[in-house]
C-alpha cells in the first residue's frame, strides 16, 4: 500500500507515524506548495519524494493511495483530481465542505471503482468496538453526552485580528466540522441517523463557530455533542441507560471504557498503540488488500449520511461557507 500525501500540517506527521507502524504501508511521495514545508517531514520519515506540482506528483509518483490533508475547502478538488488520475484516496475529516460535494465524489469513486475513505479515527478504534459489544448491558439508552473541547493553538491569533484557515468560512472551518464531528461520528456509528438535529453555537463576528452544542433526537433518547475550540475541558463520552452507563476515557479517543451496571464496574481497554490513526490505516490496508469494495463503499455511504447531518446542524445555526 504505497501512499502519497497532500499537506504538511501536524496531522500529516501523525499519519506518517502510523504509516511507519502499519505493515505493508509506505509513504513514497509528498506534495506541498513549498518544498521547505515538506522537507522536515520527508527527512524524518524515510525521504519520500517531494513535489510542488500536484498533477506531476499524481502522474509520476509510485502511489496506490493519496492521503488528502489540505485545508477543508480544498478537499473536494484534491480528492476529485486524485480520483480522475486513477488513485485511491484517504481524505481527512471533514470529507468535504458540503454534502453535495461528497455525493459527487462518491459517484465518481464508484464509477471508476476506486476506494475512497474518510480518515475518521474514532469508529475504527478497538475500544469503540468494545462499546458496541457491551452497550446492551446498560439497558434502554436514554441519553448520550460527548464533549471534545480543546483550546486551539490558533485561537489567540484569531482574537488578535488574524483569520487562520480553521476559523475562516472561506476555508470551511469552525468547531463543528473540525472537532465536534468526532462526537457526531461517535453517536451516529452506534445509533444511525437521528430523527432531528439542531446546533446552538457561539459564533464570531465573521460568522464562524468557535464552540457549540449539537442536539440529536432519536426515538427514546437524546444525543448531546459539545465541541469547543475557544475553551478547554476534560474530554469524555457517557452513554446512559436505564440499567447503567458506559463512560469513555478521553472521549472520542476511547482510551479505556468503564461499564457500570448496578454494583458491578468493569474497565476495558484493548488499545495498545497511542497513535489513533494507526487503527484506521490498518483497517484501510486490510480492505485494500482484500479488495473489499463492498466494505469500502459501506463506509463511504455512512460518511455521506454523517456529513448530511453535519450540514443540517451547521445551517440550523446560520453558519454559511463560501462553498455553499
BAFI-62030 format. One record per residue (C-alpha): z, x, y negated. Coordinates in Angstrom, 3 decimals, always signed. Example, Ala and Ser with C-alpha at 12.3 -4.5 7.8 and 13.67 -1.06 7.14 Angstrom:
REM residues 2
SITE        zz        xx        yy
SITE    +7.800   +12.300    +4.500
SITE    +7.140   +13.670    +1.060
***
This chain:
REM residues 324
SITE        zz        xx        yy
SITE    +0.000    +0.000    +0.000
SITE    -1.315    +2.031    -2.924
SITE    -0.201    +0.800    -6.334
SITE    -1.332    +1.469    -9.898
SITE    +0.878    +0.395   -12.803
SITE    +0.300    -1.100   -16.243
SITE    +3.094    -0.452   -18.733
SITE    +5.780    +2.178   -19.268
SITE    +8.945    +0.191   -20.043
SITE   +12.278    +0.552   -18.277
SITE   +11.283    -1.984   -15.615
SITE    +8.388    +0.273   -14.558
SITE   +10.801    +3.110   -13.876
SITE   +12.908    +0.813   -11.689
SITE    +9.790    -0.393    -9.916
SITE    +8.641    +3.161    -9.232
SITE   +12.095    +3.952    -7.820
SITE   +11.604    +1.015    -5.452
SITE    +8.156    +2.334    -4.514
SITE    +9.818    +5.616    -3.514
SITE   +12.238    +3.716    -1.261
SITE    +9.753    +1.381    +0.448
SITE    +7.991    +2.980    +3.396
SITE    +4.238    +2.674    +3.143
SITE    +4.208    +2.168    -0.643
SITE    +2.811    +4.775    -3.039
SITE    +2.040    +4.898    -6.758
SITE    -1.366    +6.505    -7.308
SITE    -2.136    +5.792   -10.976
SITE    -0.623    +4.631   -14.253
SITE    -2.158    +3.012   -17.325
SITE    -0.723    +3.403   -20.810
SITE    -2.333    +3.255   -24.229
SITE    -0.794    +6.684   -24.903
SITE    -0.630    +9.415   -22.265
SITE    +2.582   +10.712   -23.819
SITE    +4.329    +7.439   -22.933
SITE    +3.379    +7.668   -19.264
SITE    +3.797   +11.418   -18.763
SITE    +7.615   +11.453   -18.236
SITE    +7.358    +8.724   -15.589
SITE    +4.396   +10.360   -13.885
SITE    +6.221   +13.679   -13.719
SITE    +9.341   +12.020   -12.321
SITE    +7.512   +10.052    -9.618
SITE    +5.141   +12.454    -7.974
SITE    +2.437   +12.888   -10.571
SITE    +0.176    +9.837   -10.271
SITE    -3.000    +9.990   -12.369
SITE    -2.630    +8.748   -15.947
SITE    -5.315    +6.627   -17.591
SITE    -5.556    +5.463   -21.207
SITE    -8.560    +3.230   -20.427
SITE    -7.619    +0.236   -18.279
SITE   -11.093    -0.545   -16.984
SITE   -11.592    +3.054   -15.993
SITE    -8.355    +3.011   -14.005
SITE    -9.342    -0.216   -12.279
SITE   -12.746    +1.266   -11.418
SITE   -11.628    +4.748   -10.373
SITE    -8.053    +4.663    -9.100
SITE    -7.375    +4.570    -5.366
SITE    -5.185    +1.469    -5.514
SITE    -4.817    -1.721    -3.495
SITE    -2.424    -3.373    -5.961
SITE    -1.993    -3.403    -9.720
SITE    +1.576    -3.831   -10.969
SITE    +1.486    -5.539   -14.388
SITE    +4.477    -4.882   -16.660
SITE    +2.865    -5.169   -20.067
SITE    +4.221    -7.451   -22.851
SITE    +4.402   -11.079   -21.723
SITE    +1.474   -12.248   -23.831
SITE    -0.821    -9.686   -22.158
SITE    -0.025   -10.657   -18.557
SITE    -2.796   -13.234   -18.307
SITE    -5.565   -10.934   -19.482
SITE    -4.366    -7.924   -17.485
SITE    -3.979    -9.923   -14.257
SITE    -7.326   -11.634   -14.713
SITE    -9.075    -8.314   -15.318
SITE    -7.486    -6.767   -12.221
SITE    -8.451    -9.740   -10.042
SITE   -12.034    -9.600   -11.282
SITE   -12.044    -5.915   -10.262
SITE   -11.046    -6.941    -6.727
SITE    -7.419    -5.760    -6.896
SITE    -4.334    -7.496    -5.535
SITE    -1.689    -7.963    -8.228
SITE    +2.083    -7.926    -8.640
SITE    +2.965    -9.330   -12.077
SITE    +6.332    -9.128   -13.784
SITE    +8.039   -12.321   -14.840
SITE    +7.289   -14.457   -16.730
SITE    +3.999   -14.689   -14.869
SITE    +2.038   -15.861   -17.918
SITE    +2.715   -17.429   -21.314
SITE    +1.691   -20.928   -20.201
SITE    +1.297   -22.917   -17.000
SITE    -2.367   -23.433   -17.901
SITE    -2.979   -19.674   -17.799
SITE    -1.296   -19.339   -14.425
SITE    -3.346   -22.179   -12.963
SITE    -6.488   -20.226   -13.857
SITE    -5.135   -17.069   -12.204
SITE    -4.087   -18.963    -9.077
SITE    -7.571   -20.422    -8.723
SITE    -9.162   -17.011    -9.259
SITE    -6.910   -15.265    -6.721
SITE    -7.624   -17.907    -4.078
SITE   -11.350   -17.875    -4.825
SITE   -11.500   -14.113    -4.352
SITE    -8.936   -14.156    -1.503
SITE    -6.694   -11.705    -3.284
SITE    -2.912   -11.549    -3.221
SITE    -1.032   -12.390    -6.416
SITE    +2.751   -12.126    -6.583
SITE    +5.345   -12.805    -9.266
SITE    +7.911    -9.991    -9.420
SITE   +10.995   -12.203    -9.477
SITE   +13.758   -10.345    -7.701
SITE   +16.385   -12.997    -7.020
SITE   +14.599   -15.091    -4.413
SITE   +13.867   -12.047    -2.216
SITE   +17.425   -10.689    -2.066
SITE   +19.231   -10.699    +1.314
SITE   +22.342   -12.240    -0.241
SITE   +20.260   -15.053    -1.712
SITE   +19.173   -15.874    +1.833
SITE   +22.868   -15.917    +2.808
SITE   +23.424   -18.575    +0.137
SITE   +20.682   -20.664    +1.714
SITE   +22.252   -20.252    +5.176
SITE   +25.752   -21.212    +4.021
SITE   +25.141   -23.900    +1.444
SITE   +25.522   -26.693    +3.969
SITE   +29.177   -25.750    +4.437
SITE   +30.249   -26.872    +0.959
SITE   +29.158   -30.491    +1.331
SITE   +27.037   -32.542    -1.058
SITE   +26.165   -30.498    -4.146
SITE   +27.387   -31.851    -7.469
SITE   +26.997   -29.008    -9.978
SITE   +25.449   -25.572   -10.371
SITE   +26.317   -23.101   -13.102
SITE   +24.223   -19.978   -13.634
SITE   +24.862   -17.586   -16.515
SITE   +22.786   -14.481   -17.266
SITE   +23.792   -13.058   -20.645
SITE   +23.005    -9.545   -21.801
SITE   +23.120    -8.334   -25.405
SITE   +19.649    -6.990   -25.997
SITE   +19.165    -3.350   -26.915
SITE   +16.584    -4.621   -29.430
SITE   +18.715    -7.365   -30.994
SITE   +20.201    -5.164   -33.719
SITE   +16.690    -4.095   -34.706
SITE   +15.728    -7.769   -34.810
SITE   +18.695    -8.593   -37.052
SITE   +17.690    -5.714   -39.322
SITE   +14.382    -7.410   -40.051
SITE   +12.010    -5.952   -37.496
SITE   +10.400    -8.088   -34.777
SITE   +10.377    -6.441   -31.341
SITE    +7.955    -7.964   -28.826
SITE   +10.745    -9.641   -26.898
SITE   +11.765   -11.631   -29.985
SITE    +8.241   -12.403   -31.136
SITE    +6.476   -15.742   -30.450
SITE    +3.142   -13.905   -30.689
SITE    +4.164   -11.871   -27.618
SITE    +5.621   -14.876   -25.748
SITE    +9.178   -13.593   -25.967
SITE   +12.610   -15.178   -26.120
SITE   +15.703   -15.584   -23.995
SITE   +14.330   -18.400   -21.837
SITE   +11.335   -16.527   -20.437
SITE   +12.903   -13.088   -20.442
SITE   +16.313   -13.718   -18.929
SITE   +17.054   -17.382   -18.227
SITE   +14.015   -17.647   -15.969
SITE   +16.067   -15.822   -13.303
SITE   +18.590   -18.670   -13.351
SITE   +15.833   -21.263   -13.096
SITE   +14.386   -19.470   -10.073
SITE   +17.872   -19.274    -8.556
SITE   +18.218   -23.047    -8.767
SITE   +14.658   -24.130    -8.003
SITE   +14.114   -21.940    -4.947
SITE   +17.100   -23.648    -3.345
SITE   +16.568   -27.200    -4.553
SITE   +12.965   -27.584    -5.675
SITE   +11.616   -29.191    -8.810
SITE   +14.145   -31.127   -10.924
SITE   +13.583   -34.723   -11.964
SITE   +14.133   -33.811   -15.608
SITE   +14.657   -30.684   -17.696
SITE   +15.866   -30.062   -21.251
SITE   +16.528   -26.869   -23.189
SITE   +19.031   -26.553   -26.035
SITE   +18.505   -23.224   -27.773
SITE   +19.850   -21.037   -30.526
SITE   +16.730   -20.143   -32.483
SITE   +15.938   -17.535   -35.128
SITE   +14.088   -18.374   -38.335
SITE   +10.855   -17.136   -36.703
SITE   +11.192   -19.860   -34.064
SITE   +12.169   -17.687   -31.099
SITE   +15.165   -18.493   -28.907
SITE   +17.862   -15.827   -28.719
SITE   +20.036   -17.822   -26.304
SITE   +20.264   -21.280   -24.836
SITE   +21.192   -23.714   -22.077
SITE   +18.731   -25.388   -19.696
SITE   +19.905   -28.633   -18.092
SITE   +18.161   -29.602   -14.862
SITE   +18.741   -33.064   -13.383
SITE   +18.491   -33.532    -9.633
SITE   +19.371   -36.574    -7.514
SITE   +23.159   -36.389    -7.265
SITE   +23.773   -33.186    -9.199
SITE   +23.090   -31.176   -12.345
SITE   +21.991   -27.570   -12.741
SITE   +23.042   -25.648   -15.841
SITE   +21.251   -22.379   -16.667
SITE   +22.605   -20.229   -19.512
SITE   +20.642   -17.260   -20.792
SITE   +21.558   -15.117   -23.801
SITE   +20.148   -12.004   -25.423
SITE   +22.374   -12.273   -28.504
SITE   +25.763   -12.139   -26.755
SITE   +27.472   -10.523   -23.773
SITE   +29.205   -12.350   -20.933
SITE   +30.160   -11.943   -17.292
SITE   +27.142   -12.977   -15.240
SITE   +27.783   -15.450   -12.453
SITE   +26.407   -18.311   -10.407
SITE   +28.588   -21.024    -8.890
SITE   +27.335   -23.803    -6.628
SITE   +29.907   -26.593    -6.428
SITE   +30.005   -29.042    -3.529
SITE   +32.426   -31.769    -2.546
SITE   +33.898   -29.602    +0.231
SITE   +33.940   -26.230    -1.514
SITE   +31.910   -23.819    -3.582
SITE   +29.806   -20.674    -3.384
SITE   +30.478   -18.039    -6.025
SITE   +27.844   -15.351    -6.569
SITE   +28.917   -11.973    -7.897
SITE   +26.933   -10.743   -10.900
SITE   +24.858   -13.896   -10.997
SITE   +21.213   -13.681   -10.025
SITE   +21.675   -10.096    -8.808
SITE   +23.604   -11.676    -5.890
SITE   +25.686    -8.550    -5.312
SITE   +28.001   -10.490    -2.986
SITE   +28.755   -14.123    -2.276
SITE   +32.040   -15.905    -1.650
SITE   +32.023   -19.115    +0.371
SITE   +35.193   -21.164    -0.273
SITE   +35.902   -24.261    +1.822
SITE   +39.447   -25.625    +1.896
SITE   +41.799   -22.772    +2.752
SITE   +39.002   -20.587    +4.116
SITE   +37.352   -17.948    +1.947
SITE   +34.608   -15.650    +3.270
SITE   +32.934   -12.823    +1.362
SITE   +29.411   -11.897    +2.481
SITE   +27.173    -9.003    +1.482
SITE   +24.027    -7.690    +3.197
SITE   +22.508    -5.775    +0.276
SITE   +22.593    -2.011    +0.681
SITE   +20.076    -0.897    -1.951
SITE   +21.316    -1.206    -5.561
SITE   +17.742    -1.496    -6.850
SITE   +16.901    -5.213    -6.656
SITE   +13.184    -4.501    -6.931
SITE   +13.306    -2.769    -3.543
SITE   +13.671    -6.085    -1.727
SITE   +10.832    -7.890    -3.482
SITE    +8.476    -4.942    -2.985
SITE    +9.416    -4.721    +0.689
SITE    +8.608    -8.427    +1.041
SITE    +5.234    -7.986    -0.679
SITE    +4.425    -4.980    +1.514
SITE    +5.151    -6.957    +4.670
SITE    +2.999    -9.876    +3.523
SITE    +0.177    -7.483    +2.626
SITE    +0.314    -5.506    +5.867
SITE    +0.423    -8.715    +7.923
SITE    -2.443   -10.214    +5.873
SITE    -0.263   -13.298    +5.464
SITE    -2.241   -15.081    +2.757
SITE    -0.563   -18.392    +3.590
SITE    +2.848   -16.980    +2.634
SITE    +1.422   -15.267    -0.444
SITE    -0.135   -18.488    -1.706
SITE    +3.003   -20.466    -0.848
SITE    +4.939   -18.164    -3.172
SITE    +2.195   -18.413    -5.781
SITE    +2.239   -22.218    -5.692
SITE    +6.014   -22.116    -6.071
SITE    +5.732   -19.791    -9.095
SITE    +3.325   -22.265   -10.696
SITE    +5.903   -25.039   -10.273
SITE    +8.633   -22.900   -11.831
SITE    +6.502   -21.920   -14.816
SITE    +5.617   -25.559   -15.412
SITE    +9.343   -26.376   -15.617
SITE    +9.987   -23.362   -17.875
SITE    +7.222   -24.507   -20.213
SITE    +8.605   -28.054   -20.277
SITE   +12.026   -26.639   -21.137
SITE   +10.635   -24.381   -23.867
SITE    +8.675   -27.163   -25.509
SITE   +11.667   -29.521   -25.373
SITE   +13.425   -27.039   -27.684
SITE   +10.447   -26.887   -30.033
SITE    +9.614   -23.253   -29.219
SITE    +5.925   -22.529   -29.750
SITE    +3.991   -19.456   -28.567
SITE    +0.729   -18.264   -30.044
SITE    -0.717   -18.725   -26.525
SITE    -0.065   -22.477   -26.698
***
